[in-house]
Amino acid sequence: MDYLKRFVLRTYSSKDIGFIWVREIEKAKKQHYHLCIYVDGNKIRTSYKIVKWAEKYLNSKGMTCYRPNNTFMMVHRNDKQSIDDAVYRMSYLAKVRGKGYVDKHVKNYSSSRLI
């Protein structure tokens, strides 16, 4: 996350970045992560550069990156429908299936705070 934050700061001059990630272990019994990041839509109009950077970074570490077709959502402050759509999409991270298969001292999720 620190490298991602630095990339966003350098590329877009934006310090405001929030995130939430969850760890899951499904049928393959190999852990994988889901990540959602929040960035300033006034400075970042598309997720293309961020996604390409993440793919390149993960590949350099020997990891793979899967991403859905539509990785980007614009949420407007006073638009209840856009907020509801984003919350619904992120609710996938809260599903119980795939969680809890690690030692009780290992984090299964984390998030930041945007103020």
N, CA, C and O atoms as a DFTB+ gen file, in Angstrom:
460 C
 N C O
     1  1       0.823      -1.193       0.000
     2  2       0.000       0.000       0.000
     3  2       0.866       1.255       0.000
     4  3       0.504       2.262      -0.608
     5  1       2.000       1.196       0.675
     6  2       2.876       2.370       0.693
     7  2       3.375       2.712      -0.709
     8  3       3.422       3.884      -1.084
     9  1       3.747       1.689      -1.485
    10  2       4.207       1.931      -2.852
    11  2       3.082       2.493      -3.716
    12  3       3.304       3.379      -4.541
    13  1       1.887       1.976      -3.520
    14  2       0.739       2.473      -4.275
    15  2       0.462       3.931      -3.925
    16  3       0.206       4.748      -4.809
    17  1       0.511       4.250      -2.648
    18  2       0.288       5.639      -2.233
    19  2       1.323       6.571      -2.849
    20  3       0.990       7.658      -3.323
    21  1       2.580       6.140      -2.840
    22  2       3.637       6.970      -3.443
    23  2       3.405       7.162      -4.944
    24  3       3.608       8.255      -5.472
    25  1       2.979       6.097      -5.626
    26  2       2.703       6.193      -7.055
    27  2       1.595       7.217      -7.318
    28  3       1.729       8.061      -8.204
    29  1       0.521       7.148      -6.563
    30  2      -0.598       8.083      -6.751
    31  2      -0.147       9.513      -6.449
    32  3      -0.503      10.440      -7.177
    33  1       0.622       9.694      -5.396
    34  2       1.122      11.027      -5.056
    35  2       1.996      11.591      -6.172
    36  3       1.822      12.741      -6.576
    37  1       2.939      10.786      -6.674
    38  2       3.841      11.235      -7.743
    39  2       3.096      11.502      -9.049
    40  3       3.344      12.504      -9.720
    41  1       2.192      10.610      -9.398
    42  2       1.523      10.691     -10.701
    43  2       0.435      11.747     -10.738
    44  3       0.278      12.439     -11.744
    45  1      -0.313      11.880      -9.661
    46  2      -1.485      12.750      -9.668
    47  2      -1.406      13.902      -8.667
    48  3      -2.334      14.707      -8.596
    49  1      -0.348      13.999      -7.910
    50  2      -0.222      15.018      -6.861
    51  2      -1.407      14.982      -5.905
    52  3      -1.903      16.019      -5.464
    53  1      -1.843      13.782      -5.599
    54  2      -2.974      13.612      -4.695
    55  2      -2.543      12.812      -3.481
    56  3      -2.069      11.683      -3.609
    57  1      -2.708      13.396      -2.306
    58  2      -2.363      12.703      -1.067
    59  2      -3.538      11.884      -0.549
    60  3      -3.359      10.960       0.244
    61  1      -4.734      12.226      -0.999
    62  2      -5.934      11.565      -0.494
    63  2      -6.153      10.231      -1.198
    64  3      -6.624      10.180      -2.335
    65  1      -5.808       9.170      -0.511
    66  2      -6.062       7.823      -1.013
    67  2      -6.505       6.976       0.164
    68  3      -5.863       6.951       1.214
    69  1      -7.597       6.295      -0.029
    70  2      -8.108       5.400       0.992
    71  2      -8.171       3.998       0.413
    72  3      -8.117       3.814      -0.803
    73  1      -8.284       3.013       1.289
    74  2      -8.321       1.641       0.796
    75  2      -9.012       0.727       1.790
    76  3      -9.147       1.037       2.974
    77  1      -9.440      -0.398       1.270
    78  2      -9.886      -1.513       2.078
    79  2      -9.448      -2.772       1.354
    80  3      -9.596      -2.875       0.136
    81  1      -8.909      -3.732       2.097
    82  2      -8.540      -5.012       1.503
    83  2      -9.038      -6.140       2.395
    84  3      -9.178      -5.981       3.608
    85  1      -9.299      -7.277       1.773
    86  2      -9.681      -8.483       2.505
    87  2      -8.889      -9.658       1.965
    88  3      -8.549      -9.703       0.783
    89  1      -8.601     -10.605       2.840
    90  2      -7.919     -11.845       2.473
    91  2      -8.971     -12.945       2.414
    92  3      -9.850     -13.022       3.272
    93  1      -8.873     -13.795       1.394
    94  2      -9.768     -14.936       1.277
    95  2      -8.982     -16.177       0.907
    96  3      -7.934     -16.105       0.266
    97  1      -9.508     -17.309       1.322
    98  2      -8.997     -18.605       0.881
    99  2     -10.216     -19.402       0.448
   100  3     -11.099     -19.695       1.254
   101  1     -10.257     -19.748      -0.824
   102  2     -11.401     -20.468      -1.370
   103  2     -11.042     -21.917      -1.657
   104  3     -10.224     -22.505      -0.950
   105  1     -11.639     -22.490      -2.672
   106  2     -11.479     -23.904      -3.006
   107  2     -10.033     -24.310      -3.253
   108  3      -9.624     -25.406      -2.869
   109  1      -9.266     -23.454      -3.879
   110  2      -7.875     -23.781      -4.212
   111  2      -6.982     -23.788      -2.967
   112  3      -5.828     -24.211      -3.030
   113  1      -7.518     -23.322      -1.844
   114  2      -6.780     -23.268      -0.579
   115  2      -5.526     -22.403      -0.656
   116  3      -4.581     -22.592       0.110
   117  1      -5.528     -21.469      -1.571
   118  2      -4.450     -20.484      -1.649
   119  2      -5.070     -19.126      -1.380
   120  3      -6.130     -18.791      -1.910
   121  1      -4.397     -18.359      -0.556
   122  2      -4.965     -17.065      -0.221
   123  2      -4.887     -16.114      -1.407
   124  3      -3.975     -16.182      -2.231
   125  1      -5.854     -15.246      -1.463
   126  2      -5.856     -14.158      -2.428
   127  2      -6.503     -12.957      -1.757
   128  3      -7.142     -13.080      -0.712
   129  1      -6.330     -11.818      -2.361
   130  2      -6.794     -10.568      -1.767
   131  2      -7.721      -9.835      -2.719
   132  3      -7.607      -9.947      -3.940
   133  1      -8.635      -9.090      -2.137
   134  2      -9.475      -8.156      -2.876
   135  2      -9.122      -6.769      -2.350
   136  3      -8.962      -6.579      -1.144
   137  1      -9.004      -5.819      -3.241
   138  2      -8.606      -4.467      -2.863
   139  2      -9.531      -3.450      -3.507
   140  3      -9.882      -3.559      -4.681
   141  1      -9.911      -2.474      -2.728
   142  2     -10.678      -1.341      -3.237
   143  2      -9.949      -0.086      -2.771
   144  3      -9.652       0.065      -1.586
   145  1      -9.666       0.804      -3.704
   146  2      -9.024       2.054      -3.315
   147  2      -9.939       3.229      -3.654
   148  3     -10.743       3.176      -4.585
   149  1      -9.788       4.275      -2.874
   150  2     -10.554       5.500      -3.066
   151  2      -9.570       6.605      -3.409
   152  3      -8.591       6.814      -2.693
   153  1      -9.823       7.302      -4.483
   154  2      -8.966       8.411      -4.884
   155  2      -9.840       9.603      -5.249
   156  3     -11.045       9.456      -5.457
   157  1      -9.244      10.760      -5.326
   158  2      -9.954      11.990      -5.641
   159  2     -10.360      12.001      -7.112
   160  3      -9.510      12.087      -7.998
   161  1     -11.653      11.914      -7.363
   162  2     -12.168      11.899      -8.733
   163  2     -11.978      13.203      -9.470
   164  3     -12.103      13.236     -10.694
   165  1     -11.677      14.289      -8.756
   166  2     -11.388      15.552      -9.429
   167  2      -9.992      15.552     -10.039
   168  3      -9.713      16.319     -10.960
   169  1      -9.110      14.687      -9.523
   170  2      -7.744      14.604     -10.046
   171  2      -7.529      13.350     -10.889
   172  3      -6.704      13.349     -11.803
   173  1      -8.254      12.304     -10.590
   174  2      -8.068      11.027     -11.280
   175  2      -9.386      10.649     -11.936
   176  3     -10.347      10.299     -11.251
   177  1      -9.432      10.716     -13.245
   178  2     -10.672      10.492     -13.973
   179  2     -10.843       9.065     -14.476
   180  3     -11.918       8.700     -14.950
   181  1      -9.795       8.259     -14.376
   182  2      -9.851       6.864     -14.799
   183  2      -8.844       6.061     -13.977
   184  3      -7.869       6.607     -13.460
   185  1      -9.093       4.778     -13.868
   186  2      -8.206       3.927     -13.069
   187  2      -7.103       3.284     -13.903
   188  3      -6.324       2.492     -13.374
   189  1      -7.019       3.600     -15.179
   190  2      -6.112       2.913     -16.093
   191  2      -4.659       2.882     -15.593
   192  3      -4.070       1.805     -15.503
   193  1      -4.085       4.018     -15.276
   194  2      -2.674       4.076     -14.859
   195  2      -2.446       3.337     -13.540
   196  3      -1.429       2.666     -13.366
   197  1      -3.386       3.463     -12.626
   198  2      -3.246       2.796     -11.329
   199  2      -3.288       1.278     -11.515
   200  3      -2.474       0.555     -10.941
   201  1      -4.228       0.807     -12.309
   202  2      -4.346      -0.636     -12.556
   203  2      -3.095      -1.162     -13.253
   204  3      -2.566      -2.204     -12.866
   205  1      -2.621      -0.462     -14.267
   206  2      -1.407      -0.902     -14.977
   207  2      -0.204      -0.918     -14.044
   208  3       0.608      -1.841     -14.106
   209  1      -0.074       0.090     -13.176
   210  2       1.027       0.112     -12.224
   211  2       0.927      -1.080     -11.270
   212  3       1.927      -1.748     -11.005
   213  1      -0.282      -1.350     -10.749
   214  2      -0.476      -2.467      -9.811
   215  2      -0.136      -3.804     -10.471
   216  3       0.511      -4.654      -9.859
   217  1      -0.570      -3.987     -11.717
   218  2      -0.259      -5.230     -12.425
   219  2       1.248      -5.401     -12.594
   220  3       1.789      -6.483     -12.369
   221  1       1.913      -4.331     -12.990
   222  2       3.364      -4.388     -13.181
   223  2       4.072      -4.665     -11.858
   224  3       4.990      -5.484     -11.810
   225  1       3.659      -3.995     -10.790
   226  2       4.266      -4.194      -9.478
   227  2       4.078      -5.634      -9.002
   228  3       5.037      -6.277      -8.574
   229  1       2.860      -6.137      -9.076
   230  2       2.591      -7.495      -8.617
   231  2       3.340      -8.531      -9.450
   232  3       3.866      -9.505      -8.911
   233  1       3.386      -8.322     -10.751
   234  2       4.135      -9.244     -11.620
   235  2       5.616      -9.264     -11.253
   236  3       6.253     -10.315     -11.316
   237  1       6.166      -8.117     -10.872
   238  2       7.582      -8.058     -10.488
   239  2       7.849      -8.837      -9.196
   240  3       8.985      -9.225      -8.923
   241  1       6.803      -9.062      -8.410
   242  2       6.916      -9.816      -7.163
   243  2       6.498     -11.275      -7.337
   244  3       6.404     -12.021      -6.362
   245  1       6.245     -11.678      -8.590
   246  2       5.857     -13.062      -8.861
   247  2       4.396     -13.359      -8.568
   248  3       4.021     -14.523      -8.422
   249  1       3.572     -12.336      -8.480
   250  2       2.148     -12.512      -8.202
   251  2       1.342     -12.169      -9.446
   252  3       1.833     -11.496     -10.353
   253  1       0.127     -12.630      -9.479
   254  2      -0.763     -12.307     -10.587
   255  2      -1.840     -11.357     -10.094
   256  3      -2.078     -11.219      -8.894
   257  1      -2.476     -10.716     -11.039
   258  2      -3.508      -9.742     -10.707
   259  2      -4.703      -9.987     -11.614
   260  3      -4.581      -9.936     -12.838
   261  1      -5.833     -10.247     -11.026
   262  2      -7.079     -10.346     -11.786
   263  2      -7.880      -9.092     -11.494
   264  3      -7.923      -8.618     -10.358
   265  1      -8.501      -8.570     -12.508
   266  2      -9.370      -7.419     -12.287
   267  2     -10.634      -7.579     -13.105
   268  3     -10.589      -8.092     -14.223
   269  1     -11.755      -7.149     -12.564
   270  2     -13.015      -7.236     -13.315
   271  2     -12.998      -6.266     -14.491
   272  3     -12.155      -5.370     -14.552
   273  1     -13.915      -6.443     -15.409
   274  2     -13.966      -5.583     -16.597
   275  2     -14.116      -4.107     -16.247
   276  3     -13.418      -3.263     -16.810
   277  1     -14.999      -3.796     -15.344
   278  2     -15.253      -2.401     -14.991
   279  2     -14.657      -2.126     -13.614
   280  3     -15.322      -2.330     -12.599
   281  1     -13.417      -1.667     -13.574
   282  2     -12.737      -1.488     -12.290
   283  2     -12.963      -0.121     -11.669
   284  3     -12.542       0.108     -10.535
   285  1     -13.604       0.778     -12.365
   286  2     -13.657       2.178     -11.950
   287  2     -15.098       2.609     -11.731
   288  3     -15.968       2.320     -12.554
   289  1     -15.352       3.294     -10.635
   290  2     -16.662       3.899     -10.376
   291  2     -16.439       5.331      -9.918
   292  3     -15.578       5.600      -9.081
   293  1     -17.210       6.229     -10.463
   294  2     -17.175       7.619     -10.007
   295  2     -18.329       7.809      -9.036
   296  3     -19.488       7.570      -9.377
   297  1     -18.002       8.240      -7.827
   298  2     -19.017       8.489      -6.813
   299  2     -19.124       9.998      -6.635
   300  3     -18.132      10.686      -6.393
   301  1     -20.330      10.485      -6.757
   302  2     -20.567      11.925      -6.602
   303  2     -21.133      12.189      -5.217
   304  3     -22.047      11.504      -4.759
   305  1     -20.590      13.165      -4.581
   306  2     -20.888      13.479      -3.183
   307  2     -22.385      13.567      -2.886
   308  3     -22.836      13.016      -1.882
   309  1     -23.148      14.229      -3.710
   310  2     -24.571      14.443      -3.438
   311  2     -25.482      13.551      -4.273
   312  3     -26.671      13.837      -4.418
   313  1     -24.934      12.482      -4.817
   314  2     -25.719      11.575      -5.657
   315  2     -25.901      10.257      -4.916
   316  3     -25.018       9.399      -4.921
   317  1     -27.065      10.108      -4.274
   318  2     -27.314       8.922      -3.460
   319  2     -27.186       7.641      -4.276
   320  3     -26.683       6.639      -3.768
   321  1     -27.625       7.653      -5.515
   322  2     -27.562       6.440      -6.334
   323  2     -26.115       6.014      -6.589
   324  3     -25.807       4.824      -6.531
   325  1     -25.228       6.964      -6.870
   326  2     -23.834       6.591      -7.114
   327  2     -23.170       6.069      -5.838
   328  3     -22.320       5.180      -5.896
   329  1     -23.552       6.615      -4.703
   330  2     -23.032       6.135      -3.417
   331  2     -23.559       4.724      -3.142
   332  3     -22.797       3.839      -2.753
   333  1     -24.865       4.516      -3.346
   334  2     -25.460       3.193      -3.138
   335  2     -24.824       2.142      -4.046
   336  3     -24.564       1.019      -3.614
   337  1     -24.574       2.506      -5.294
   338  2     -23.949       1.567      -6.235
   339  2     -22.548       1.168      -5.774
   340  3     -22.167       0.001      -5.869
   341  1     -21.787       2.135      -5.277
   342  2     -20.433       1.848      -4.807
   343  2     -20.462       0.976      -3.555
   344  3     -19.672       0.040      -3.435
   345  1     -21.354       1.273      -2.635
   346  2     -21.468       0.467      -1.411
   347  2     -21.890      -0.958      -1.761
   348  3     -21.363      -1.915      -1.193
   349  1     -22.825      -1.105      -2.680
   350  2     -23.261      -2.442      -3.092
   351  2     -22.096      -3.224      -3.702
   352  3     -21.901      -4.399      -3.393
   353  1     -21.339      -2.577      -4.551
   354  2     -20.206      -3.258      -5.181
   355  2     -19.159      -3.668      -4.151
   356  3     -18.614      -4.769      -4.229
   357  1     -18.875      -2.800      -3.194
   358  2     -17.882      -3.119      -2.166
   359  2     -18.404      -4.138      -1.162
   360  3     -17.610      -4.751      -0.448
   361  1     -19.710      -4.334      -1.091
   362  2     -20.265      -5.290      -0.130
   363  2     -19.788      -6.709      -0.411
   364  3     -19.848      -7.563       0.474
   365  1     -19.322      -6.974      -1.612
   366  2     -18.751      -8.283      -1.934
   367  2     -17.594      -8.615      -0.994
   368  3     -17.379      -9.780      -0.660
   369  1     -16.859      -7.607      -0.572
   370  2     -15.723      -7.819       0.319
   371  2     -16.157      -8.361       1.681
   372  3     -15.351      -8.960       2.392
   373  1     -17.410      -8.158       2.044
   374  2     -17.895      -8.561       3.361
   375  2     -18.437      -9.986       3.391
   376  3     -18.857     -10.450       4.451
   377  1     -18.442     -10.690       2.274
   378  2     -18.998     -12.042       2.275
   379  2     -18.206     -12.935       3.231
   380  3     -16.997     -12.766       3.389
   381  1     -18.875     -13.859       3.848
   382  2     -18.266     -14.708       4.864
   383  2     -17.471     -15.852       4.232
   384  3     -16.415     -16.231       4.740
   385  1     -17.975     -16.398       3.133
   386  2     -17.304     -17.527       2.485
   387  2     -15.861     -17.167       2.142
   388  3     -15.600     -16.116       1.556
   389  1     -14.934     -18.033       2.506
   390  2     -13.528     -17.810       2.196
   391  2     -12.744     -17.104       3.286
   392  3     -11.530     -16.935       3.172
   393  1     -13.422     -16.697       4.331
   394  2     -12.750     -15.975       5.407
   395  2     -12.472     -16.916       6.580
   396  3     -13.145     -17.935       6.739
   397  1     -11.488     -16.574       7.392
   398  2     -11.262     -17.251       8.653
   399  2     -10.457     -18.531       8.602
   400  3     -10.456     -19.286       9.574
   401  1      -9.771     -18.803       7.502
   402  2      -8.991     -20.036       7.397
   403  2      -7.527     -19.845       7.772
   404  3      -6.688     -20.682       7.437
   405  1      -7.220     -18.782       8.443
   406  2      -5.837     -18.524       8.849
   407  2      -5.773     -18.454      10.373
   408  3      -6.807     -18.431      11.042
   409  1      -4.576     -18.421      10.910
   410  2      -4.384     -18.300      12.345
   411  2      -5.148     -17.088      12.866
   412  3      -5.244     -16.074      12.174
   413  1      -5.684     -17.181      14.062
   414  2      -6.514     -16.089      14.593
   415  2      -5.754     -14.782      14.790
   416  3      -6.376     -13.735      14.970
   417  1      -4.432     -14.820      14.760
   418  2      -3.636     -13.608      14.923
   419  2      -3.303     -12.934      13.586
   420  3      -2.682     -11.871      13.569
   421  1      -3.707     -13.540      12.478
   422  2      -3.437     -12.998      11.150
   423  2      -4.623     -12.145      10.715
   424  3      -5.777     -12.550      10.854
   425  1      -4.329     -10.982      10.196
   426  2      -5.406     -10.078       9.744
   427  2      -6.091     -10.628       8.497
   428  3      -5.431     -11.106       7.574
   429  1      -7.406     -10.557       8.479
   430  2      -8.180     -10.932       7.307
   431  2      -8.644      -9.705       6.519
   432  3      -9.131      -9.829       5.395
   433  1      -8.493      -8.541       7.108
   434  2      -8.895      -7.307       6.427
   435  2      -8.210      -6.118       7.076
   436  3      -7.715      -6.203       8.200
   437  1      -8.189      -5.013       6.353
   438  2      -7.705      -3.762       6.908
   439  2      -8.267      -2.630       6.056
   440  3      -8.683      -2.839       4.917
   441  1      -8.271      -1.463       6.611
   442  2      -8.745      -0.305       5.863
   443  2      -8.065       0.945       6.394
   444  3      -7.475       0.953       7.475
   445  1      -8.168       1.986       5.609
   446  2      -7.645       3.282       6.023
   447  2      -8.815       4.180       6.371
   448  3      -9.977       3.785       6.281
   449  1      -8.483       5.387       6.767
   450  2      -9.518       6.379       7.048
   451  2      -9.242       7.605       6.215
   452  3      -8.104       8.063       6.123
   453  1     -10.270       8.127       5.616
   454  2     -10.186       9.420       4.939
   455  2     -10.991      10.411       5.750
   456  3     -12.144      10.149       6.092
   457  1     -10.399      11.531       6.057
   458  2     -11.092      12.534       6.856
   459  2     -11.349      13.764       6.008
   460  3     -11.927      14.737       6.492
